[in-house]
Every structure is written in structure tokens, then in C-alpha cells.
């Protein structure tokens, strides 16, 4: 059911991908397994869902994974939000939740690749970075 919901939603349209890692219509089995079974203390996934006639539809997702072997203080994030659910703060909330959880897992740095033309996501990251500076 999770795989079907992800494929069906507008979240996976390459033209609307938030990061390069989400720009695909068909996920390979390993990617699905990382999303469904993250490695405790290394990876984490938040999924925003709504009820649907056949179960649930995924309207947004945020994930972080360890940046690389031997780099246990840096993680990489990806966020995607369905087109109809953009502009209501879902990406901001997903990013804030990812940052809190990554801190709990011992990460000190979170990195992400955002497409240059994705100005809404760039704004989310800039706001988050400015808020972080205010807290320091």
C-alpha cells in the first residue's frame, strides 16, 4: 500500500521534485526499504498522510540519512510535498521535525541539495537557517 500511495501522489512528479533524490516516478526496492525501514540512529523518515478511499495518500515526506560511511556527525535530508499541499507550511514543519530528530540521533550538521529553481524550498531553508542563528 505505501508504494502504491507514493507512486499515485503528485509527490513523485519529476517536475515538482524538491530535491534531486526525489525526482523519480519508480523507486527501486532498496529506496523503498530505506524509506519503510530506516536504520535506527542513522536514518529517519516522517510521512504526512491523509485518509483516502483505499487507505491513505502520502502528501509529504521528509527523510534524513547518514551522509557517508565514517561520517557519523553529518546527515543529508530530502523533503517533498504534493502540489496541492504546498504553501501551508508542511515543508517547514517537516524540516523542523527532521532537525530535532537528527539532533537526538547525534548529528551536528544537516545538508541538502535543493534545485535552484525550487524557490519555495530555498525560502524554507533560509528561514530555518536564520532561526537557527537567532537561537545561538
C-alpha positions as a Markdown table, in Angstrom:
| # | Residue | x | y | z |
|---|---|---|---|---|
| 1 | Unk | 0.0 | 0.0 | 0.0 |
| 2 | Unk | 2.8 | 2.5 | 0.8 |
| 3 | Unk | 4.5 | 2.1 | -2.5 |
| 4 | Unk | 1.2 | 2.5 | -4.4 |
| 5 | Unk | 0.3 | 5.6 | -2.5 |
| 6 | Unk | 3.7 | 7.2 | -3.2 |
| 7 | Unk | 3.5 | 6.4 | -6.9 |
| 8 | Unk | 0.0 | 7.7 | -7.2 |
| 9 | Unk | 0.6 | 11.0 | -5.5 |
| 10 | Unk | 1.9 | 14.1 | -7.2 |
| 11 | Unk | 4.8 | 14.0 | -4.8 |
| 12 | Unk | 6.8 | 12.0 | -7.3 |
| 13 | Unk | 6.4 | 14.1 | -10.4 |
| 14 | Unk | 9.9 | 15.0 | -11.5 |
| 15 | Unk | 8.9 | 18.5 | -12.5 |
| 16 | Unk | 7.8 | 19.1 | -8.9 |
| 17 | Unk | 10.6 | 17.4 | -7.1 |
| 18 | Unk | 12.0 | 19.3 | -4.1 |
| 19 | Unk | 15.4 | 17.6 | -4.3 |
| 20 | Unk | 17.1 | 15.6 | -7.0 |
| 21 | Unk | 16.8 | 12.5 | -4.9 |
| 22 | Unk | 13.0 | 12.6 | -5.1 |
| 23 | Unk | 12.8 | 13.2 | -8.9 |
| 24 | Unk | 11.6 | 9.7 | -10.0 |
| 25 | Unk | 8.3 | 8.0 | -10.7 |
| 26 | Unk | 9.6 | 4.5 | -9.9 |
| 27 | Unk | 11.5 | 3.8 | -6.7 |
| 28 | Unk | 13.9 | 0.9 | -6.7 |
| 29 | Unk | 13.4 | -1.7 | -4.0 |
| 30 | Unk | 16.4 | -0.5 | -1.9 |
| 31 | Unk | 15.0 | 3.0 | -1.8 |
| 32 | Unk | 11.6 | 1.8 | -0.7 |
| 33 | Unk | 13.2 | -0.3 | 2.0 |
| 34 | Unk | 15.2 | 2.7 | 3.4 |
| 35 | Unk | 12.0 | 4.7 | 3.5 |
| 36 | Unk | 10.0 | 2.0 | 5.2 |
| 37 | Unk | 12.7 | 0.5 | 7.4 |
| 38 | Unk | 15.2 | 3.3 | 8.3 |
| 39 | Unk | 18.3 | 2.2 | 10.2 |
| 40 | Unk | 17.8 | 3.2 | 13.9 |
| 41 | Unk | 20.1 | 6.1 | 14.9 |
| 42 | Unk | 21.2 | 6.7 | 11.3 |
| 43 | Unk | 18.1 | 7.4 | 9.2 |
| 44 | Unk | 14.7 | 8.7 | 9.8 |
| 45 | Unk | 11.5 | 9.3 | 7.8 |
| 46 | Unk | 8.5 | 11.5 | 8.6 |
| 47 | Unk | 5.4 | 11.0 | 6.3 |
| 48 | Unk | 2.4 | 13.2 | 6.2 |
| 49 | Unk | -0.7 | 11.3 | 5.2 |
| 50 | Unk | -4.4 | 11.9 | 4.6 |
| 51 | Unk | -7.3 | 9.4 | 4.5 |
| 52 | Unk | -8.2 | 8.0 | 1.1 |
| 53 | Unk | -10.9 | 5.7 | -0.2 |
| 54 | Unk | -8.4 | 2.8 | -0.5 |
| 55 | Unk | -6.3 | 3.6 | 2.6 |
| 56 | Unk | -4.0 | 6.6 | 2.8 |
| 57 | Unk | -2.4 | 9.0 | 0.4 |
| 58 | Unk | 1.0 | 10.5 | 1.2 |
| 59 | Unk | 1.0 | 14.3 | 0.8 |
| 60 | Unk | 4.5 | 14.9 | 2.1 |
| 61 | Unk | 7.6 | 13.3 | 3.4 |
| 62 | Unk | 10.9 | 14.2 | 5.0 |
| 63 | Unk | 13.9 | 12.0 | 5.4 |
| 64 | Unk | 17.5 | 12.1 | 6.5 |
| 65 | Unk | 20.2 | 9.6 | 6.0 |
| 66 | Unk | 23.9 | 9.5 | 7.2 |
| 67 | Unk | 26.0 | 11.5 | 4.8 |
| 68 | Unk | 28.5 | 8.7 | 4.3 |
| 69 | Unk | 30.3 | 5.9 | 5.9 |
| 70 | Unk | 32.7 | 7.1 | 8.6 |
| 71 | Unk | 30.8 | 10.4 | 8.8 |
| 72 | Unk | 28.6 | 10.0 | 11.8 |
| 73 | Unk | 28.0 | 13.7 | 12.5 |
| 74 | Unk | 26.5 | 14.8 | 9.2 |
| 75 | Unk | 23.3 | 13.7 | 7.6 |
| 76 | Unk | 21.6 | 14.6 | 4.3 |
| 77 | Unk | 17.9 | 15.5 | 4.1 |
| 78 | Unk | 15.2 | 15.4 | 1.4 |
| 79 | Unk | 11.7 | 16.8 | 1.6 |
| 80 | Unk | 8.9 | 16.5 | -0.8 |
| 81 | Unk | 5.3 | 17.9 | -0.7 |
| 82 | Unk | 2.4 | 17.1 | -3.0 |
| 83 | Unk | 1.5 | 20.1 | -5.2 |
| 84 | Unk | -2.0 | 20.6 | -3.6 |
| 85 | Unk | -0.4 | 20.7 | -0.1 |
| 86 | Unk | 2.3 | 23.3 | -0.8 |
| 87 | Unk | 2.2 | 26.8 | 0.7 |
| 88 | Unk | 0.7 | 25.8 | 4.0 |
| 89 | Unk | 4.0 | 25.3 | 6.0 |
| 90 | Unk | 4.2 | 21.5 | 5.6 |
| 91 | Unk | 7.8 | 21.5 | 4.3 |
| 92 | Unk | 8.8 | 23.9 | 7.1 |
| 93 | Unk | 7.3 | 21.6 | 9.7 |
| 94 | Unk | 8.9 | 18.5 | 8.2 |
| 95 | Unk | 12.3 | 20.2 | 8.2 |
| 96 | Unk | 11.9 | 21.4 | 11.8 |
| 97 | Unk | 10.9 | 17.8 | 12.8 |
| 98 | Unk | 13.9 | 16.4 | 10.9 |
| 99 | Unk | 16.3 | 18.7 | 12.6 |
| 100 | Unk | 15.0 | 17.9 | 16.1 |
| 101 | Unk | 15.2 | 14.2 | 15.4 |
| 102 | Unk | 18.7 | 14.4 | 13.8 |
| 103 | Unk | 19.9 | 16.1 | 16.9 |
| 104 | Unk | 18.5 | 13.3 | 19.0 |
| 105 | Unk | 20.4 | 10.8 | 16.8 |
| 106 | Unk | 23.7 | 12.8 | 17.4 |
| 107 | Unk | 24.0 | 14.6 | 14.1 |
| 108 | Unk | 25.7 | 18.1 | 14.2 |
| 109 | Unk | 25.2 | 19.0 | 10.6 |
| 110 | Unk | 22.4 | 18.5 | 8.1 |
| 111 | Unk | 22.9 | 19.0 | 4.4 |
| 112 | Unk | 20.5 | 19.0 | 1.5 |
| 113 | Unk | 20.6 | 19.6 | -2.2 |
| 114 | Unk | 17.8 | 21.8 | -3.4 |
| 115 | Unk | 17.2 | 22.5 | -7.1 |
| 116 | Unk | 18.0 | 26.1 | -8.0 |
| 117 | Unk | 14.6 | 26.7 | -9.5 |
| 118 | Unk | 12.8 | 25.5 | -6.3 |
| 119 | Unk | 12.5 | 28.9 | -4.7 |
| 120 | Unk | 9.8 | 27.8 | -2.1 |
| 121 | Unk | 12.2 | 25.2 | -0.7 |
| 122 | Unk | 15.1 | 27.6 | -0.8 |
| 123 | Unk | 13.0 | 30.0 | 1.3 |
| 124 | Unk | 12.2 | 27.3 | 3.8 |
| 125 | Unk | 15.9 | 26.5 | 4.2 |
| 126 | Unk | 16.8 | 30.2 | 4.5 |
| 127 | Unk | 14.1 | 30.8 | 7.2 |
| 128 | Unk | 15.3 | 27.7 | 9.1 |
| 129 | Unk | 18.9 | 28.9 | 8.9 |
| 130 | Unk | 18.0 | 32.4 | 10.1 |
| 131 | Unk | 16.0 | 31.0 | 13.1 |
| 132 | Unk | 18.9 | 28.7 | 14.0 |
| 133 | Unk | 21.3 | 31.7 | 14.1 |
| 134 | Unk | 18.9 | 33.6 | 16.4 |
| 135 | Unk | 18.9 | 30.6 | 18.8 |
| 136 | Unk | 22.7 | 30.5 | 19.1 |
